[in-house]
Amino acid sequence: MKKYLLIILLALFLCVPNSQLASAARYDPLLPSADIILDVGHGGIDSGTMVGKYEEKDMNLAIAKKTYKSLVKRGYRVIINRTEDYALSDDNTWSYGSRHRKDLAQRSGLANTIKPSMMLSLHINWSKKSNTRGPLVIYQNQSDSILLASLIQDALNQVYGTEELPVLGKKYHVLKYTKCPSVIVELGFLSNKSDRKLLGESHHQAKLAKAITQAVEQYFTMTHPK
């Protein structure tokens, strides 16, 4: 049953039923604290980008799970907002609007309640130009988000052999309405044949997770010196 899925994963493997999380995201002051929230893009009825048998929501989840394990191994307290294939809008009983708006509000609402040090929103890109490839990190208009985006972009550029620069995202809900430093991490282009093949490979997914972890460690070293 979906309501018994593991949605909040910490180093101590805390379990919270979805039905409780829906209300807790707004009302419960006793939710666990976290260093990082991994926001897994799309899910359920919302597949995100699709090319043939490849669906963004599945790739996002596979990479998020690897990233979670990698970050926890380094000692970070991590929350992942979905661990299976369903829409977060199903958990949102506290806001109004379309399914899409409720999905986005659930993501930012959870982050604003838990107040982590950062939120990483994992996605996969698409372009009309099939030769467009590689990672792209999108940031909020604030210094910590810019720093985080720059570090992640550089780490992912090294995986792909690209030289992309991160970009400002003015219109994105999860950036505009999430208070903690947040970035959208576009992990490659599903519309590009080379990226598509790589994104479906477990080995490449693990390399992306490792690169993100290394960038996060750099960020915390620079912003939270011991």
C-alpha positions in Angstrom: 0.0 0.0 0.0 1.3 3.4 -0.9 0.5 4.9 2.4 3.1 2.6 4.0 5.9 3.4 1.6 9.1 4.7 3.1 9.1 8.4 2.3 11.4 9.9 4.8 14.8 8.2 4.9 17.4 9.3 7.4 20.6 7.7 8.5 18.6 6.0 11.2 16.1 4.8 8.6 13.1 6.6 10.1 9.8 5.5 8.5 6.8 7.9 8.2 3.5 6.7 6.5 2.5 8.9 3.5 -0.9 9.6 5.1 0.9 11.1 8.1 3.4 13.0 6.0 0.7 14.8 4.1 -0.5 16.6 7.2 2.9 16.6 9.0 4.5 18.6 6.1 2.4 21.5 7.3 1.5 20.9 10.9 3.9 18.6 12.8 6.7 20.5 14.5 8.4 17.2 15.4 9.5 16.2 12.0 13.1 15.1 11.8 15.8 17.6 11.0 18.0 17.1 7.9 21.1 18.4 6.2 19.8 17.6 2.7 16.4 17.0 1.1 16.5 15.1 -2.2 13.5 16.1 -4.3 12.8 13.4 -6.8 11.3 14.9 -9.9 7.9 13.8 -11.2 6.3 10.4 -10.3 3.0 8.5 -10.7 0.8 10.0 -13.4 3.5 12.6 -14.1 6.2 10.8 -16.1 8.2 13.9 -16.9 10.2 13.7 -20.1 9.6 10.5 -22.1 11.4 9.0 -25.1 10.3 5.5 -26.1 10.6 3.2 -23.1 12.6 5.8 -21.2 10.7 7.8 -18.6 12.3 10.6 -16.6 10.5 9.8 -13.4 12.2 6.3 -13.2 15.6 7.6 -13.9 15.3 10.4 -11.4 14.4 7.9 -8.7 17.2 5.5 -9.6 19.8 8.3 -9.4 18.2 9.8 -6.2 18.4 6.5 -4.4 22.1 6.1 -5.3 22.7 9.7 -4.3 20.9 9.1 -1.0 23.1 6.1 -0.2 26.3 8.0 -1.2 25.4 11.0 1.0 24.4 8.9 4.0 27.7 7.0 3.7 29.5 10.3 4.1 27.5 11.0 7.4 24.9 13.4 6.2 21.3 13.4 7.4 19.2 13.0 4.2 15.5 13.0 3.4 14.2 11.7 0.1 10.7 12.7 -0.7 9.6 9.6 -2.6 11.1 6.1 -2.9 8.5 4.6 -5.2 6.6 5.6 -8.3 3.7 7.9 -7.2 2.8 11.6 -7.5 3.5 13.8 -4.5 0.3 15.6 -5.2 -1.6 12.6 -3.8 -0.1 13.5 -0.4 -1.1 17.1 -0.5 -4.4 17.6 1.4 -3.5 21.1 2.6 -3.3 23.3 -0.6 -5.6 24.1 -3.5 -5.2 24.2 -7.3 -4.4 21.8 -10.0 -2.7 18.5 -9.5 0.6 20.0 -10.9 0.5 22.9 -8.5 -0.3 20.7 -5.5 2.7 18.5 -6.5 5.0 21.4 -6.5 3.6 22.9 -3.3 4.1 19.6 -1.5 7.8 19.6 -2.4 8.5 23.2 -1.3 6.1 22.8 1.7 8.1 19.8 3.1 11.4 21.7 2.7 10.1 24.8 4.4 8.8 22.8 7.3 11.9 20.7 7.9 14.3 23.5 7.0 17.3 21.5 5.8 20.6 23.1 4.8 19.8 22.5 1.1 17.4 20.9 -1.3 18.5 19.2 -4.5 15.8 18.7 -7.0 16.8 15.9 -9.5 15.5 16.0 -13.1 16.5 15.0 -16.6 16.4 17.5 -19.4 14.9 17.5 -22.9 15.6 19.7 -26.0 14.3 20.0 -29.6 17.9 19.8 -30.7 19.0 16.2 -30.4 22.7 17.1 -30.2 22.2 19.1 -27.0 23.6 17.1 -24.2 25.2 17.2 -20.7 24.2 18.4 -17.2 22.7 21.8 -16.3 22.2 23.1 -12.8 19.6 25.9 -12.1 19.9 28.1 -9.1 17.9 30.6 -7.0 18.9 34.3 -7.0 20.9 34.0 -3.7 24.5 33.5 -3.0 24.4 30.0 -1.3 22.3 28.6 -4.1 24.7 30.0 -6.7 27.7 28.5 -4.9 26.0 25.1 -4.6 25.0 25.2 -8.3 28.5 26.1 -9.4 30.1 23.2 -7.4 27.6 20.6 -8.7 27.8 21.9 -12.3 31.6 21.6 -12.2 31.5 18.1 -10.7 28.9 16.9 -13.3 30.8 18.6 -16.2 33.8 16.4 -15.3 31.6 13.3 -15.6 30.3 14.4 -19.0 33.4 16.2 -20.4 31.3 19.4 -20.8 31.9 23.0 -19.9 28.4 24.2 -19.1 27.7 27.0 -16.6 24.8 27.0 -14.2 21.9 29.3 -14.9 19.4 31.4 -12.9 15.9 29.9 -12.7 13.4 32.7 -12.0 10.2 30.8 -12.9 10.6 27.5 -11.2 8.3 26.9 -8.2 10.7 24.8 -6.2 13.3 27.5 -6.5 11.0 30.5 -6.0 9.1 29.1 -3.0 11.7 27.0 -1.2 13.5 29.0 1.5 16.6 27.0 2.0 19.4 27.1 -0.6 18.0 24.9 -3.5 19.0 23.9 -7.0 17.5 22.0 -9.8 20.0 19.4 -11.1 19.3 18.5 -14.8 21.3 15.3 -15.0 21.5 15.1 -18.8 19.2 15.1 -21.9 16.8 12.3 -22.6 16.5 13.7 -26.1 20.2 13.0 -26.8 21.0 9.4 -27.8 24.3 9.4 -25.9 23.0 10.9 -22.7 19.9 8.6 -22.8 22.0 5.5 -23.0 24.2 6.7 -20.1 21.3 7.7 -17.9 19.9 4.2 -18.1 23.1 2.6 -17.0 23.6 1.9 -13.3 27.3 2.6 -13.5 26.8 6.0 -14.9 24.0 6.7 -12.4 26.5 5.9 -9.6 29.1 8.3 -11.1 26.5 11.1 -11.0 25.6 10.3 -7.4 29.3 10.4 -6.5 29.9 13.7 -8.3 26.9 15.3 -6.5 28.2 14.0 -3.1 31.6 15.4 -3.8 30.1 18.8 -4.6 27.9 18.8 -1.5 31.0 18.0 0.6 32.8 21.0 -0.9 29.8 23.2 -0.3 29.6 22.3 3.4 33.3 22.7 3.8 33.1 26.2 2.4 29.9 27.3 4.2 30.1 25.3 7.5 33.8 25.2 8.4 34.6 23.2 11.5 
